[in-house]
Amino acid sequence: MTSTQEALRSRLRAGAAALQLELPDAQLDKLLDYLALLQKWNAVYNLTAVRDPEQMLTQHLLDCLAALPAFAGARRVLDVGSGGGLPGIVLAIWAQYAAPDMCVEMIDTVHKKTAFLTQAKAELGLGNARVHTGRVEQLQSDEKYDVITSRAFAELSDFINWSGHLLREGGQMIALKGQAKQTEKESLPPGWKIVQMQPLTVPGLAAERHLVFMERADNH
């Protein structure tokens, strides 16, 4: 392992510890392998604007890891507009150890992004992940999802309008956001409500981060 890899590993381990996440070595290794894959493909496919591996680790891996406790107990998760696999791939890596019954599905309209996701799934041995190419509003699923998530994907109203049909009764939509603007919070489609805005603290990141939990207004 090079000194750079060693430094990344110790930063990832320290970040996970700060988030009170138990990640065995196998999971840390997979997260770092994923980071290396993302960096390699990024050179050609432009999956993320962040180029530096240390910044990728903070702004992508730790940012997604900070949100993981919100998914505890979910069995079927859909990541909408997954892009380079954030949070979907990170969630699938964590779930292999922490939630072996969880299936994580990812959808994106951009073929080069889903080609990357398919490659990452194969190389990282993520049998608990599935990849779809296409528009989420056209996706049909025999079994609805417990949680539908997105990260920096769209306005909350669009997120619900496009993917709400896939959410099971009593399920939750979880948006990973910087800050949800007041106008955005007030313009949810009829029949939906925000149940919680949870601030996230990401180790090494000064920017504001929130999880926005939404559900149907008639949920009990």
Secondary structure as UniProt FT lines:
FT   HELIX           3..18
FT   TURN            19..20
FT   HELIX           25..45
FT   HELIX           53..56
FT   HELIX           57..62
FT   HELIX           63..65
FT   TURN            66..67
FT   HELIX           68..71
FT   TURN            72..73
FT   STRAND          76..80
FT   TURN            83..87
FT   HELIX           88..98
FT   TURN            100..101
FT   STRAND          103..108
FT   HELIX           111..123
FT   TURN            124..125
FT   TURN            127..128
FT   STRAND          129..133
FT   HELIX           136..138
FT   STRAND          145..151
FT   HELIX           156..163
FT   HELIX           164..166
FT   STRAND          167..177
FT   HELIX           182..186
FT   TURN            190..191
FT   STRAND          192..200
FT   TURN            203..204
FT   STRAND          209..216
FT   TURN            217..218
//
